[in-house]
Amino acid sequence: MENNFGSARSLIDAHIHLDKYTKSEQQLIMSEMECAGIESLITVSYDLASAKENLKLSREHNNIKAAFGFHPEQQVLNDEAMQELITFIELHNQEMIAIGEVGLPYYMRKENPFLSIDPYLEILEQFIILAKRYKKPIVLHAIYGDAGVVCNLLEKHAIKYAHFHWFKGDTITIERLIRNGYFISITPDVLYEQKIQHLVKQYPLSQMLVETDGPWPFTGPFEGQMTHPQMIHQSIETIASIKELEIADVYGQILRNTKQFYQI
């Protein structure tokens, strides 16, 4: 059946926290995906409990793809908890689409400049090793100066498939990501944030995905709305406008990017 956006205008939300929505919100999103022109959702995990819930969702719905990881903007895992998460990933590695969301605690360190980054780096390197072992992409929370630090680790382990979600950074880091063949994903704030619009202008379309990071709320034209994967259609329209490309070409390229990167 053709969706309301036409078969040539299908997309994949490359980064969403589906488990963080209420059950009724999850049901609403999943019931509207086909008509909204959303082929799949890549739902990333916050911790072990989140990974278990995302695994359950992926087993119940073929178009839900689960990634397992530990979001860095929280208290660091102790050795026992980290081993429990690693064991879960090892046990379910064939059911995960990627390692993620993982990275470094940028916002926590802004609030607490004395927070040590070392234990987070140690944990991140373990996730990078897992991604390499199971030949899976890695989904990264690494912005501004942290992105360069993460690049060092990725290069150390010769990681090719890295996805920097909702990336923000300087020109030197942007050029480094592009050189390494890493992907970024663009959120709906591209409609109203000049920094994100500038990033879209700089970054190659061939290394670009789209995401919502839902249920994170947006402002601008999305003020007061539940974050829904259908918002990424408006992101595509804005990307096409910024890059002065035909909108159909942008749809096609970003869908191909996502499928090839995540081997969907």
C-alpha positions in Angstrom: 0.0 0.0 0.0 1.3 3.4 -0.9 1.7 5.8 2.0 0.3 9.3 2.1 3.8 10.7 1.2 4.1 8.4 -1.9 6.3 5.4 -2.2 9.3 7.4 -3.3 9.1 9.6 -0.1 9.8 7.0 2.6 12.3 7.5 5.4 13.8 5.8 8.4 14.1 7.6 11.8 17.7 6.9 12.5 17.7 7.7 16.2 14.7 7.6 18.5 14.2 6.4 22.1 11.0 4.5 21.5 11.1 2.9 25.0 10.9 6.3 26.6 7.5 7.0 25.2 4.3 5.9 27.0 2.7 2.7 25.9 -0.1 4.7 24.3 2.3 7.0 22.5 4.3 4.0 21.2 1.1 2.4 19.9 0.1 5.7 18.2 3.5 6.1 16.5 3.6 2.5 15.3 0.0 2.6 14.0 0.8 5.8 12.0 4.2 4.8 10.6 3.0 3.4 7.3 0.7 6.4 6.5 3.4 8.7 7.7 5.9 7.2 5.2 8.2 5.9 7.9 9.7 2.5 7.0 11.6 1.8 10.2 12.7 3.2 13.6 16.1 2.7 15.0 15.5 2.8 18.7 18.6 3.4 20.9 19.0 2.3 24.5 19.8 4.3 27.6 20.9 1.5 29.9 20.3 -2.2 30.4 16.6 -1.8 31.3 16.1 0.3 28.2 17.9 -2.3 26.1 15.6 -5.0 27.3 12.6 -3.0 26.5 13.9 -2.1 23.0 14.7 -5.7 22.4 11.1 -6.6 23.3 9.7 -3.9 20.9 11.9 -5.1 18.1 10.7 -8.6 18.6 7.1 -7.5 18.4 7.5 -5.2 15.4 9.6 -6.0 12.3 10.0 -2.3 11.5 11.5 -1.5 14.9 15.3 -2.0 15.0 17.1 -2.0 18.4 20.5 -0.7 19.4 22.0 -1.5 22.8 24.2 0.8 24.8 24.6 3.2 27.7 23.8 6.9 27.4 26.7 8.8 28.9 24.7 11.7 30.4 24.3 9.8 33.7 26.3 8.4 36.5 29.0 6.1 35.2 28.4 2.3 35.4 30.3 0.3 38.0 32.2 -2.8 36.8 29.4 -5.2 37.7 26.7 -3.2 35.9 28.9 -2.8 32.8 29.6 -6.5 32.7 25.9 -7.2 33.0 25.2 -5.0 30.0 28.1 -6.5 28.0 26.7 -10.0 28.7 23.3 -8.9 27.4 24.8 -7.5 24.2 26.9 -10.6 23.7 23.8 -12.8 24.2 21.6 -10.8 21.8 24.2 -9.5 19.3 22.4 -11.0 16.4 19.2 -9.1 17.3 20.8 -5.7 17.6 21.2 -3.3 14.7 24.0 -1.3 16.4 25.8 -0.4 19.6 24.2 2.8 20.9 23.7 5.2 22.3 27.2 5.6 23.8 29.7 8.4 24.1 30.8 11.1 26.5 29.0 13.3 29.1 29.3 16.8 27.6 26.3 18.3 29.4 27.1 16.8 32.8 30.6 18.2 32.5 29.3 21.6 31.8 27.3 21.5 35.1 30.2 19.8 36.9 33.6 20.8 35.4 35.4 18.5 37.9 33.6 15.4 36.7 36.3 12.9 35.5 35.9 11.8 31.9 38.3 8.9 32.3 35.8 6.2 33.4 33.5 7.2 30.6 36.3 6.9 28.1 37.1 3.4 29.5 33.4 2.4 29.0 33.2 3.9 25.6 36.3 2.0 24.4 34.6 -1.3 25.6 31.6 -0.4 23.5 33.8 0.4 20.5 35.5 -3.0 20.9 32.1 -4.7 20.9 31.0 -2.9 17.8 34.1 -4.0 16.0 33.8 -7.6 17.3 30.2 -8.0 16.1 30.7 -5.8 12.9 27.9 -3.4 14.0 27.7 0.4 13.5 28.2 2.5 16.6 25.8 5.4 17.5 27.5 8.2 19.3 26.6 11.0 21.7 29.8 13.2 21.2 29.5 16.9 20.5 31.8 19.8 20.2 35.2 19.0 21.7 34.2 15.5 22.7 33.8 14.5 19.1 37.6 14.8 18.5 38.3 12.7 21.5 35.9 10.0 20.3 37.5 10.2 16.8 40.8 9.3 18.4 39.3 6.1 19.8 37.5 5.2 16.6 40.6 5.6 14.6 42.6 3.6 17.2 40.3 0.7 16.6 39.8 1.3 12.8 36.1 1.8 13.1 34.4 2.7 9.8 30.7 2.7 10.7 30.2 5.6 13.2 27.0 7.6 13.5 27.3 10.9 15.3 23.7 11.7 16.2 22.6 15.4 16.6 26.2 16.4 16.0 27.5 19.9 16.7 31.1 20.9 16.3 33.7 23.2 14.7 34.9 23.1 11.1 38.1 21.2 11.9 36.1 18.4 13.5 33.5 18.4 10.8 36.2 18.0 8.2 37.7 15.1 10.2 34.4 13.3 10.4 33.8 13.8 6.7 37.3 12.4 5.9 36.8 9.4 8.0 33.5 8.6 6.3 31.4 9.0 9.5 27.7 9.8 9.3 25.7 12.5 11.1 22.0 12.8 11.6 19.9 15.9 11.3 17.0 16.6 13.8 13.9 18.7 13.2 15.6 21.7 14.7 17.1 22.2 11.3 14.0 24.2 10.6 14.9 26.9 13.0 18.5 26.5 14.2 21.1 28.4 12.1 24.0 26.3 13.4 22.3 23.1 12.2 21.5 24.7 8.9 25.1 25.7 8.5 26.2 22.1 9.3 23.8 20.8 6.6 25.4 23.1 4.1 28.9 21.8 5.0 28.3 18.1 5.3 27.9 15.8 2.3 24.4 14.5 1.7 26.0 11.1 1.1 27.0 10.9 4.8 23.7 12.2 6.2 20.8 10.6 8.0 17.7 12.1 9.7 16.4 11.5 13.2 14.0 12.8 15.8 15.8 11.8 19.1 12.2 11.5 20.3 10.6 11.9 22.8 12.9 15.0 23.1 10.7 18.0 22.4 11.3 20.6 19.8 10.3 24.3 19.6 9.7 26.5 16.6 6.9 25.0 14.4 6.9 21.9 16.7 6.2 23.8 19.9 4.0 21.8 22.3 3.8 18.8 20.0 4.7 15.2 20.9 7.9 14.4 18.9 6.7 12.1 16.1 8.9 10.4 13.4 6.8 12.1 10.7 8.6 15.4 11.6 11.6 14.2 9.6 9.7 14.9 6.4 10.0 18.6 7.2 13.7 18.1 7.9 14.1 16.6 4.4 12.3 19.6 2.9 14.7 22.0 4.7 17.8 20.0 3.8 16.7 20.0 0.1 16.2 23.8 0.3 19.6 24.4 2.0 21.5 22.3 -0.5 19.4 23.5 -3.5 18.6 20.0 -4.5 15.4 18.3 -5.8 13.5 17.0 -2.8 12.9 13.6 -4.4 16.7 13.2 -4.8 17.2 14.0 -1.1 14.6 11.5 0.0 16.2 8.8 -2.2 19.8 9.6 -1.0 19.0 9.7 2.7 16.9 6.5 2.6 19.7 4.7 0.7 22.3 6.1 3.2 20.3 4.7 6.2 19.7 1.3 4.7 23.3 0.8 3.6 24.8 2.1 6.9 22.5 0.0 9.1 22.3 -2.9 6.7 18.5 -2.9 6.7 
